[in-house]
Amino acid sequence: MSLDLALQRISQIQAMIAPLHGGAALPPAPATAATAVASQPLATAALAGPGATTGVQPASFGNVLAGATGALSAKASSLMTPGQRAFAGQLAAETGLHPQVIASWMLAEQSSTAARSREAQGNHNWLNIGWTDSGTYGANAAVWSDPIAAAHATAGWLKGEDTVDGYGRASAGVQSILTTAGQAPEAQIAALQRSGWASSGYPDLPVLYRQIGG
């Protein structure tokens, strides 16, 4: 992911989070060539405020409650499109991954106007499968037209099945994500970071996870 794209992504998520904490929304960063296409894969956002630390931190009470009930937190839900919420619930049910981890993962890839634009196009590839640094593969597959079908295909792909026409099977690193199913959210986030899914390594995913808790 380019630096311009990462900076734009940081600005977008900070603008969404600020009103939830009673602050004013931050103005969006200037558009760059890297952000001209709304549906382009997005880098992980850094949401830490002054003095915030990096690394996986203990889950908040809201996150624990969300995991125990199998539901998204109200904050996470408010930041997602209807298609994203349906996709997240189905993917959690089929993989055993924590719903808040899935929500964080999805918002790191697509949120705000980019997510709304993608939903309007009827594209529910919320984890950007096939969007790579070297090109895009399988992005127009029919399976992405429905959020439940898209989640089912994503779950299968994570398991190593050939469910995305035009892209092929997931790497061993990606498949290793599901070995943490049922484990603590911190373990699942760490697996995502070392899986090779994003070239950035999702350095700020733990921060995003904390921000959408409760």
Summary of the structure (lengths in Angstrom):
residues: 214
radius of gyration: 15.9
end to end distance: 29.8
largest distance: 45.2
contacts: 679
relative contact order: 0.17
helix: 52%
strand: 2%
